[in-house]
Amino acid sequence: MKQLLISTFIAAVMLLFGGVNEVNGDPLTYEVVGDAVTIKDCKETASGTLAIPPIYDGKPVTRIGSWAFWKCTSLTSVTIPDSVTSVGNFTFHSCSSLKSITFKGNAPSSLGTDVFKYLPIGATITVPVGATGFGETFGGLPVIIQGELEINTFSKSAAPFSLNFGSISGLTYIIDASHDLKEWGEIGEAQGTGSSVEFTDWQKALFQRQYFRVKLVE
């Protein structure tokens, strides 16, 4: 009887002060603490495409815990909602089939160690246009901006070189040049207008063969 009373008391305290409530999902395990949710684990049998929900039990999913997806070797694609602000250490470690990670919002403010280690060759991260916190790589993986940049016209001569492309209002585009596709240097920038933008480089080409690229400023 005494043991039962003590157990009942502890349960009551947890209810009053918002203790931890772990609930097993399929295939995810969630940990609810206060008003936030952490993804604690994913079954190793999970396969194919997986979208992490932005909300669980009426609360935002804000964190993916360390080792949560470790050795989920049959996952090929994971989508992370914009509610996630923290990703723990080794989260996707050894996910040997995971070639696509999509972030639906800005980069998490906290990124752990070796989050994407031992993923397959060619694995990439995809982010929406205008997302902040991502560079050309993130966590060691190349970053692709969602939605292809539409090139309308470009000149075949290197001097002057002109380029016309579709743009999004309010965004800034950097135009780079390279002679070997390895080392790039900025030659100008253009402001997005919501319609086509024309860019012309009047400088004399430095190399016999020159390459150009357009990228978004973070």
MIMIPA-684011 format. One record per residue: x, y, z negated of N, C-alpha, C, O in turn; residue in one letter; residue number from 1; chain. Coordinates in steps of 0.05 Angstrom, whole numbers, plus 5000, padded with zeros to 4 digits. Layout:
% residues N
> X|Y|Z|X|Y|Z|X|Y|Z|X|Y|Z|A|NUM|A
...
***
This chain:
% residues 218
> 5016|4976|5000|5000|5000|5000|5017|5025|5000|5012|5044|5014|M|1|A
> 5039|5025|4983|5057|5047|4982|5070|5052|5009|5073|5075|5018|K|2|A
> 5079|5030|5022|5092|5033|5048|5073|5045|5068|5081|5061|5085|Q|3|A
> 5048|5036|5068|5028|5047|5086|5023|5076|5082|5021|5091|5101|L|4|A
> 5023|5085|5056|5019|5114|5051|5042|5130|5061|5038|5152|5072|L|5|A
> 5067|5120|5058|5091|5134|5067|5090|5137|5097|5096|5158|5108|I|6|A
> 5084|5115|5111|5082|5115|5141|5061|5135|5150|5066|5150|5170|S|7|A
> 5038|5135|5136|5017|5154|5144|5026|5183|5140|5019|5200|5156|T|8|A
> 5041|5188|5118|5051|5214|5112|5070|5224|5134|5068|5247|5143|F|9|A
> 5089|5206|5142|5108|5213|5163|5094|5220|5189|5101|5239|5202|I|10|A
> 5074|5204|5196|5059|5208|5221|5045|5235|5220|5044|5250|5240|A|11|A
> 5034|5242|5196|5020|5267|5193|5040|5291|5196|5033|5311|5209|A|12|A
> 5064|5288|5185|5084|5309|5188|5091|5313|5217|5094|5336|5226|V|13|A
> 5095|5292|5232|5102|5294|5260|5080|5308|5276|5086|5323|5294|M|14|A
> 5055|5302|5269|5033|5315|5283|5033|5345|5277|5028|5362|5294|L|15|A
> 5038|5352|5252|5037|5380|5243|5059|5396|5255|5055|5419|5263|L|16|A
> 5083|5385|5258|5106|5400|5266|5116|5393|5295|5137|5401|5303|F|17|A
> 5099|5379|5310|5105|5374|5338|5129|5357|5343|5147|5364|5357|G|18|A
> 5130|5333|5331|5152|5315|5335|5154|5304|5363|5138|5312|5380|G|19|A
> 5173|5287|5367|5178|5275|5394|5157|5255|5401|5149|5239|5384|V|20|A
> 5148|5256|5426|5128|5237|5435|5138|5226|5462|5135|5239|5482|N|21|A
> 5149|5202|5462|5159|5189|5486|5137|5172|5498|5124|5156|5484|E|22|A
> 5132|5176|5524|5112|5161|5538|5124|5148|5563|5136|5163|5579|V|23|A
> 5121|5122|5566|5131|5109|5590|5113|5113|5614|5090|5107|5613|N|24|A
> 5124|5125|5635|5110|5128|5660|5118|5106|5679|5132|5087|5671|G|25|A
> 5111|5109|5704|5119|5089|5724|5128|5104|5749|5112|5114|5764|D|26|A
> 5154|5106|5753|5176|5092|5739|5191|5109|5719|5211|5100|5708|P|27|A
> 5181|5133|5713|5196|5152|5696|5187|5149|5667|5165|5141|5660|L|28|A
> 5206|5155|5649|5201|5157|5621|5203|5186|5613|5224|5199|5618|T|29|A
> 5182|5197|5600|5182|5225|5592|5185|5228|5562|5177|5211|5547|Y|30|A
> 5199|5249|5554|5201|5256|5526|5189|5284|5522|5198|5304|5533|E|31|A
> 5168|5285|5506|5154|5310|5501|5163|5321|5474|5160|5308|5453|V|32|A
> 5176|5345|5475|5184|5358|5450|5173|5386|5450|5181|5403|5467|V|33|A
> 5155|5392|5433|5142|5418|5432|5127|5423|5458|5109|5408|5465|G|34|A
> 5134|5445|5472|5120|5452|5497|5137|5446|5522|5130|5456|5543|D|35|A
> 5157|5429|5519|5174|5422|5542|5176|5392|5545|5173|5377|5526|A|36|A
> 5182|5383|5570|5184|5355|5576|5211|5349|5589|5221|5365|5606|V|37|A
> 5224|5327|5580|5249|5318|5592|5245|5291|5605|5231|5273|5594|T|38|A
> 5256|5287|5629|5257|5261|5641|5280|5246|5628|5303|5253|5632|I|39|A
> 5274|5225|5614|5294|5210|5599|5306|5186|5615|5329|5179|5611|K|40|A
> 5289|5174|5631|5298|5149|5644|5281|5144|5669|5259|5154|5672|D|41|A
> 5293|5128|5687|5278|5119|5710|5284|5089|5714|5307|5081|5711|C|42|A
> 5264|5073|5719|5268|5045|5722|5287|5039|5746|5284|5052|5767|K|43|A
> 5306|5022|5742|5325|5016|5763|5312|5003|5788|5324|5002|5809|E|44|A
> 5287|4994|5784|5272|4982|5807|5259|5003|5825|5248|4996|5846|T|45|A
> 5260|5028|5816|5248|5049|5833|5261|5050|5860|5286|5047|5862|A|46|A
> 5246|5054|5881|5257|5053|5908|5244|5074|5926|5223|5085|5920|S|47|A
> 5258|5080|5948|5247|5099|5968|5248|5128|5958|5267|5137|5946|G|48|A
> 5226|5142|5963|5224|5171|5957|5210|5175|5930|5190|5162|5924|T|49|A
> 5221|5193|5914|5210|5198|5887|5208|5229|5884|5228|5243|5888|L|50|A
> 5185|5238|5876|5181|5267|5869|5176|5269|5839|5157|5258|5829|A|51|A
> 5194|5284|5826|5191|5289|5797|5168|5309|5794|5169|5330|5806|I|52|A
> 5148|5304|5777|5126|5322|5774|5134|5348|5759|5151|5346|5741|P|53|A
> 5123|5371|5766|5130|5395|5752|5117|5397|5725|5126|5412|5707|P|54|A
> 5094|5383|5721|5079|5384|5696|5073|5356|5687|5065|5339|5703|I|55|A
> 5076|5351|5661|5068|5325|5649|5053|5331|5624|5062|5346|5606|Y|56|A
> 5029|5319|5621|5013|5322|5597|5008|5352|5591|5006|5360|5568|D|57|A
> 5005|5368|5613|4999|5396|5609|5023|5413|5603|5019|5437|5598|G|58|A
> 5047|5402|5602|5071|5417|5595|5091|5416|5618|5092|5396|5632|K|59|A
> 5107|5437|5621|5126|5437|5643|5149|5417|5639|5160|5414|5617|P|60|A
> 5157|5405|5661|5181|5388|5660|5205|5406|5665|5209|5416|5687|V|61|A
> 5221|5410|5644|5243|5430|5646|5271|5418|5646|5290|5432|5652|T|62|A
> 5273|5392|5640|5300|5381|5638|5300|5352|5649|5281|5337|5645|R|63|A
> 5322|5345|5661|5328|5317|5669|5352|5308|5652|5373|5320|5654|I|64|A
> 5348|5288|5635|5368|5280|5616|5392|5266|5628|5392|5258|5651|G|65|A
> 5414|5265|5613|5438|5251|5621|5432|5221|5627|5418|5208|5613|S|66|A
> 5445|5212|5649|5443|5184|5657|5414|5175|5665|5409|5151|5668|W|67|A
> 5396|5194|5668|5368|5187|5672|5363|5169|5696|5347|5150|5695|A|68|A
> 5378|5174|5718|5374|5158|5743|5398|5140|5749|5401|5130|5771|F|69|A
> 5414|5135|5729|5438|5119|5733|5432|5092|5744|5415|5077|5734|W|70|A
> 5446|5085|5766|5443|5059|5779|5415|5053|5790|5407|5030|5793|K|71|A
> 5400|5075|5797|5376|5070|5812|5384|5068|5841|5381|5086|5857|C|72|A
> 5394|5044|5848|5408|5040|5874|5389|5038|5898|5398|5038|5920|T|73|A
> 5363|5037|5893|5344|5035|5915|5330|5061|5922|5315|5063|5941|S|74|A
> 5336|5082|5906|5324|5108|5912|5339|5120|5936|5363|5120|5938|L|75|A
> 5323|5132|5955|5335|5144|5978|5331|5174|5979|5347|5189|5991|T|76|A
> 5311|5184|5964|5305|5213|5964|5292|5221|5938|5274|5207|5929|S|77|A
> 5301|5243|5927|5289|5254|5902|5283|5283|5906|5299|5298|5916|V|78|A
> 5259|5291|5897|5251|5319|5897|5249|5330|5869|5236|5318|5852|T|79|A
> 5263|5352|5864|5264|5364|5837|5247|5390|5837|5253|5407|5853|I|80|A
> 5227|5392|5819|5210|5416|5819|5224|5441|5809|5245|5439|5797|P|81|A
> 5212|5464|5815|5224|5489|5807|5222|5494|5777|5233|5514|5767|D|82|A
> 5208|5477|5763|5206|5480|5734|5231|5471|5719|5235|5478|5696|S|83|A
> 5247|5455|5732|5271|5443|5720|5294|5464|5718|5302|5475|5738|V|84|A
> 5303|5469|5694|5324|5489|5689|5350|5476|5679|5371|5490|5677|T|85|A
> 5350|5450|5673|5373|5437|5663|5375|5408|5673|5355|5393|5673|S|86|A
> 5399|5400|5682|5404|5373|5691|5428|5363|5675|5449|5376|5676|V|87|A
> 5425|5340|5661|5446|5330|5644|5469|5317|5658|5471|5317|5683|G|88|A
> 5488|5306|5643|5512|5293|5653|5505|5267|5667|5487|5252|5658|N|89|A
> 5518|5261|5689|5517|5235|5703|5488|5228|5711|5482|5204|5713|F|90|A
> 5471|5247|5715|5442|5242|5719|5437|5223|5742|5421|5204|5739|T|91|A
> 5450|5227|5765|5445|5210|5789|5469|5193|5795|5473|5184|5818|F|92|A
> 5486|5189|5775|5510|5173|5778|5505|5145|5790|5487|5131|5780|H|93|A
> 5520|5138|5810|5518|5111|5822|5492|5104|5835|5484|5081|5838|S|94|A
> 5477|5125|5844|5453|5120|5860|5462|5116|5889|5463|5135|5905|C|95|A
> 5470|5092|5895|5485|5087|5920|5470|5089|5946|5481|5088|5967|S|96|A
> 5443|5093|5944|5427|5097|5969|5415|5125|5970|5401|5131|5990|S|97|A
> 5420|5141|5950|5407|5168|5949|5422|5188|5967|5443|5198|5960|L|98|A
> 5410|5193|5990|5422|5211|6010|5410|5238|6011|5421|5256|6024|K|99|A
> 5387|5242|5998|5373|5268|5999|5363|5276|5972|5347|5262|5960|S|100|A
> 5372|5300|5963|5361|5312|5938|5350|5339|5946|5364|5356|5957|I|101|A
> 5325|5344|5940|5312|5369|5947|5304|5384|5922|5290|5374|5905|T|102|A
> 5313|5409|5920|5305|5427|5899|5283|5445|5909|5286|5457|5931|F|103|A
> 5261|5447|5894|5239|5464|5903|5241|5493|5895|5224|5509|5903|K|104|A
> 5261|5499|5879|5265|5527|5870|5294|5534|5867|5311|5523|5881|G|105|A
> 5300|5552|5849|5327|5561|5845|5344|5539|5831|5333|5519|5821|N|106|A
> 5370|5542|5832|5387|5522|5820|5383|5522|5790|5379|5543|5777|A|107|A
> 5385|5498|5777|5382|5497|5748|5404|5514|5735|5427|5514|5744|P|108|A
> 5397|5528|5714|5417|5545|5700|5439|5528|5687|5460|5538|5681|S|109|A
> 5433|5503|5681|5452|5485|5669|5455|5459|5685|5435|5445|5690|S|110|A
> 5479|5454|5694|5485|5429|5709|5508|5414|5696|5529|5425|5692|L|111|A
> 5503|5389|5689|5522|5373|5675|5546|5364|5692|5550|5373|5714|G|112|A
> 5561|5346|5680|5585|5335|5693|5578|5311|5711|5562|5294|5704|T|113|A
> 5591|5310|5735|5589|5287|5753|5560|5279|5757|5553|5255|5757|D|114|A
> 5542|5298|5761|5514|5293|5765|5509|5276|5790|5492|5258|5789|V|115|A
> 5524|5281|5811|5519|5267|5836|5543|5249|5844|5548|5245|5868|F|116|A
> 5557|5239|5825|5581|5223|5831|5573|5195|5841|5553|5183|5831|K|117|A
> 5588|5185|5860|5584|5159|5872|5557|5156|5887|5544|5136|5887|Y|118|A
> 5549|5178|5900|5527|5177|5919|5539|5170|5946|5563|5172|5950|L|119|A
> 5522|5161|5965|5532|5152|5991|5544|5175|6007|5537|5198|6003|P|120|A
> 5562|5169|6026|5573|5188|6044|5551|5201|6060|5533|5186|6070|I|121|A
> 5551|5227|6063|5530|5241|6078|5507|5251|6061|5488|5263|6072|G|122|A
> 5508|5246|6035|5487|5256|6017|5486|5287|6017|5508|5299|6017|A|123|A
> 5463|5299|6017|5460|5327|6018|5439|5338|5998|5422|5322|5988|T|124|A
> 5441|5364|5993|5421|5377|5977|5406|5397|5995|5419|5412|6009|I|125|A
> 5380|5397|5993|5363|5415|6009|5349|5435|5991|5338|5427|5970|T|126|A
> 5350|5461|5998|5338|5481|5981|5321|5500|5998|5325|5502|6022|V|127|A
> 5301|5513|5987|5284|5531|6002|5298|5557|6009|5317|5565|5995|P|128|A
> 5289|5570|6030|5300|5596|6037|5296|5616|6014|5275|5617|6003|V|129|A
> 5318|5630|6007|5316|5650|5986|5322|5639|5958|5323|5655|5939|G|130|A
> 5327|5613|5956|5333|5601|5930|5361|5612|5921|5379|5615|5937|A|131|A
> 5363|5618|5895|5388|5629|5884|5403|5608|5868|5392|5588|5859|T|132|A
> 5429|5613|5864|5446|5596|5847|5460|5574|5862|5476|5559|5850|G|133|A
> 5455|5571|5888|5468|5550|5904|5489|5563|5922|5486|5585|5932|F|134|A
> 5512|5550|5924|5532|5559|5944|5531|5541|5968|5510|5529|5974|G|135|A
> 5553|5539|5983|5554|5521|6006|5554|5492|5996|5545|5474|6011|E|136|A
> 5563|5488|5971|5560|5462|5958|5549|5466|5931|5551|5488|5919|T|137|A
> 5537|5445|5920|5526|5446|5893|5530|5419|5880|5521|5399|5890|F|138|A
> 5544|5418|5858|5551|5393|5845|5567|5375|5863|5567|5350|5860|G|139|A
> 5582|5387|5882|5599|5372|5900|5586|5363|5926|5600|5351|5942|G|140|A
> 5560|5368|5929|5546|5361|5954|5541|5385|5971|5536|5407|5961|L|141|A
> 5541|5382|5998|5535|5404|6015|5506|5412|6013|5488|5395|6009|P|142|A
> 5501|5438|6015|5474|5449|6012|5462|5457|6040|5476|5470|6055|V|143|A
> 5438|5448|6045|5424|5454|6069|5400|5472|6062|5385|5465|6044|I|144|A
> 5397|5494|6076|5374|5511|6071|5350|5502|6088|5352|5497|6112|I|145|A
> 5328|5498|6074|5304|5487|6087|5294|5505|6109|5293|5529|6106|Q|146|A
> 5286|5493|6131|5276|5509|6153|5299|5518|6171|5316|5533|6162|G|147|A
> 5300|5509|6195|5322|5516|6213|5321|5545|6221|5299|5556|6225|E|148|A
> 5344|5557|6224|5347|5584|6234|5343|5583|6264|5356|5568|6278|L|149|A
> 5324|5599|6274|5318|5598|6303|5335|5618|6318|5332|5642|6314|E|150|A
> 5354|5608|6334|5371|5625|6351|5356|5630|6377|5350|5611|6392|I|151|A
> 5350|5655|6383|5335|5661|6407|5354|5663|6431|5349|5649|6451|N|152|A
> 5374|5679|6430|5394|5682|6451|5421|5687|6440|5424|5697|6417|T|153|A
> 5442|5680|6455|5469|5687|6448|5486|5689|6473|5480|5677|6494|F|154|A
> 5507|5706|6472|5524|5710|6495|5544|5688|6497|5552|5676|6477|S|155|A
> 5553|5683|6522|5573|5663|6526|5602|5674|6525|5621|5659|6526|K|156|A
> 5604|5700|6524|5630|5712|6521|5637|5718|6492|5619|5723|6476|S|157|A
> 5663|5718|6485|5671|5722|6458|5674|5752|6452|5674|5760|6428|A|158|A
> 5677|5769|6472|5680|5797|6467|5667|5813|6490|5677|5812|6513|A|159|A
> 5646|5828|6484|5632|5827|6458|5615|5802|6455|5606|5790|6475|P|160|A
> 5610|5794|6431|5593|5771|6426|5567|5782|6414|5567|5797|6395|F|161|A
> 5544|5773|6425|5518|5781|6415|5501|5757|6408|5504|5736|6420|S|162|A
> 5484|5761|6389|5467|5740|6378|5440|5751|6370|5438|5772|6358|L|163|A
> 5419|5737|6378|5392|5745|6371|5379|5722|6357|5377|5700|6368|N|164|A
> 5369|5726|6332|5357|5704|6317|5333|5713|6300|5331|5737|6294|F|165|A
> 5315|5695|6294|5292|5701|6277|5301|5705|6248|5321|5693|6240|G|166|A
> 5288|5722|6234|5296|5729|6207|5272|5731|6188|5249|5732|6197|S|167|A
> 5278|5731|6162|5257|5734|6141|5262|5761|6128|5284|5768|6120|I|168|A
> 5240|5777|6126|5242|5803|6114|5254|5803|6086|5246|5787|6069|S|169|A
> 5273|5821|6081|5285|5824|6055|5310|5808|6050|5324|5812|6031|G|170|A
> 5316|5789|6068|5340|5772|6065|5363|5784|6081|5359|5797|6101|L|171|A
> 5387|5778|6071|5412|5787|6085|5426|5763|6098|5429|5742|6085|T|172|A
> 5434|5766|6122|5448|5745|6137|5477|5753|6143|5482|5776|6151|Y|173|A
> 5495|5734|6138|5523|5739|6144|5531|5724|6169|5523|5701|6173|I|174|A
> 5546|5737|6186|5556|5725|6211|5586|5720|6207|5601|5739|6202|I|175|A
> 5594|5695|6210|5622|5687|6207|5633|5678|6234|5619|5670|6252|D|176|A
> 5660|5679|6236|5674|5669|6259|5697|5651|6251|5708|5654|6229|A|177|A
> 5703|5632|6268|5725|5612|6262|5737|5603|6288|5724|5604|6309|S|178|A
> 5762|5594|6287|5775|5582|6310|5777|5552|6309|5784|5539|6328|H|179|A
> 5772|5541|6284|5776|5512|6281|5753|5498|6266|5754|5475|6260|D|180|A
> 5731|5513|6259|5708|5503|6244|5715|5496|6216|5699|5483|6202|L|181|A
> 5739|5504|6206|5747|5498|6179|5750|5524|6163|5739|5526|6141|K|182|A
> 5764|5543|6174|5768|5569|6161|5750|5589|6174|5751|5593|6198|E|183|A
> 5733|5602|6158|5714|5621|6168|5719|5649|6156|5727|5652|6133|W|184|A
> 5714|5669|6173|5717|5697|6164|5693|5713|6171|5682|5710|6193|G|185|A
> 5684|5731|6154|5660|5747|6159|5666|5768|6180|5686|5782|6178|E|186|A
> 5648|5771|6199|5652|5792|6219|5629|5813|6218|5631|5833|6232|I|187|A
> 5609|5808|6203|5587|5827|6200|5563|5815|6185|5564|5792|6177|G|188|A
> 5543|5832|6182|5519|5823|6169|5495|5836|6181|5497|5857|6195|E|189|A
> 5471|5824|6177|5447|5835|6188|5425|5832|6167|5424|5813|6152|A|190|A
> 5407|5852|6166|5384|5851|6147|5360|5840|6161|5353|5847|6183|Q|191|A
> 5347|5821|6147|5323|5809|6158|5300|5829|6160|5296|5846|6142|G|192|A
> 5285|5827|6181|5263|5846|6185|5236|5832|6186|5215|5845|6187|T|193|A
> 5236|5805|6187|5211|5790|6191|5206|5783|6220|5187|5770|6226|G|194|A
> 5224|5793|6237|5222|5787|6265|5251|5782|6276|5269|5777|6260|S|195|A
> 5255|5784|6302|5281|5779|6313|5301|5801|6306|5294|5824|6305|S|196|A
> 5326|5792|6301|5348|5811|6294|5370|5807|6315|5377|5785|6323|V|197|A
> 5381|5830|6324|5402|5829|6344|5428|5837|6330|5430|5857|6316|E|198|A
> 5449|5820|6334|5476|5826|6323|5496|5826|6346|5496|5808|6362|F|199|A
> 5513|5846|6346|5535|5847|6367|5561|5852|6353|5564|5870|6337|T|200|A
> 5581|5835|6361|5608|5839|6351|5625|5850|6374|5630|5837|6394|D|201|A
> 5633|5875|6370|5648|5889|6391|5678|5884|6389|5693|5893|6406|W|202|A
> 5687|5870|6368|5716|5866|6365|5727|5847|6386|5713|5829|6396|Q|203|A
> 5752|5850|6392|5765|5832|6411|5769|5805|6397|5777|5804|6374|K|204|A
> 5763|5784|6412|5766|5757|6400|5795|5752|6393|5814|5758|6409|A|205|A
> 5800|5741|6370|5827|5736|6360|5838|5710|6372|5863|5706|6373|L|206|A
> 5821|5692|6380|5830|5666|6389|5817|5659|6417|5796|5670|6424|F|207|A
> 5830|5642|6431|5820|5634|6458|5793|5620|6455|5775|5625|6472|Q|208|A
> 5790|5604|6435|5764|5591|6430|5754|5600|6402|5769|5597|6382|R|209|A
> 5731|5610|6401|5720|5621|6376|5692|5611|6371|5676|5610|6390|Q|210|A
> 5686|5604|6346|5660|5594|6338|5647|5614|6320|5660|5630|6306|Y|211|A
> 5620|5614|6320|5605|5633|6303|5583|5617|6287|5574|5597|6296|F|212|A
> 5576|5628|6264|5555|5616|6248|5540|5639|6233|5551|5660|6229|R|213|A
> 5515|5633|6226|5498|5652|6211|5490|5638|6185|5482|5615|6185|V|214|A
> 5493|5652|6163|5485|5641|6137|5472|5662|6120|5476|5686|6124|K|215|A
> 5456|5653|6101|5442|5670|6082|5460|5679|6059|5476|5663|6050|L|216|A
> 5457|5703|6051|5470|5713|6026|5453|5704|6003|5429|5708|6003|V|217|A
> 5466|5693|5982|5451|5685|5957|5439|5710|5944|5426|5707|5923|E|218|A
***
